[in-house]
């Protein structure tokens, strides 16, 4: 039977006159107390061992928790540092790309301006060549024109002068236009190829014919005059 501290405090022993407490009862009670105490000591030792085990486990869990927290903090810090580093590197790469693109654009614009300038120069040279060389090399004919004629025709040669008749009157350049059209049609060239270089106001004129040589002009005029005769 397990006793409690209250049982120990309230335990009453039988008293025999002149002989004190009953020895057997005292011994029996002490045996019970000793057994219960021994049991309590064992249980207390077991509890202490369990408490120690639990404390060790708790310390281990606490250490693991601290390690995990430290790991999380370190991971978070490293993540922030990596993000910041990546952001700086991305900004640097973006800036370098922008600088390279700006440089390429500037070089492209400079090259475009250079090419445009060369094109303009070539166009001016071409126009100058068209204006100078063809006219310098274009054959010239001396003409004697009769305006207000009954019809437009090439009459023939008088020495080195070609005689023409046109129906237009010598008013506001009408006769000159008619002369240019008659020669262009007869020689098979565009009207723009025939230019009157002198004699705009008179009957004697000098014209340039672009696109044909002297020999070809002479051949075509001879053909026209032969058919007309």
C-alpha angles and dihedrals in degrees: 000000000000115000129205129219088257090056089052092049094047097042111126122198125207112251121216118200114262091353105072124217122358105266095211094053092048092049092047091050092047090050090053091047091048092050093047091045091050089050090049091051092051092047090046090051091049090048091049090050091049091046090050090049091049091047090051090049091046091050089049091050091046090050090048090048091051090047091050091047091048089048091049092048091047092046091049091048092047089048091052091047091049091048091049091047092048091048091050092047091047091049090049093049091046091050092048090049090049091050091048092047091048090050092048091048092049091048090047092050091048090049091047091051090048092049091046090050091050090048091051090048091049091048091052091048090048092050090047091049091048091049097043112031102040092046092045090051098037115114117248129217129199111223138192110200129198110198126200091035124155092250143003111261147137107247102188145259125316104189103305095338124094114220120218137181125206131179094220121099120238091253125125091347094300093131092050091051091049091050092051092048093047093051093044092050093045095048095039097240132122116272088243089064091065115076127176105220098178141008098046091151099037140060094246109074140169118216134188120217115201123203099032133078126232093257094050092048090050092048094050093046091049090051091051093048092046092054091046092053 
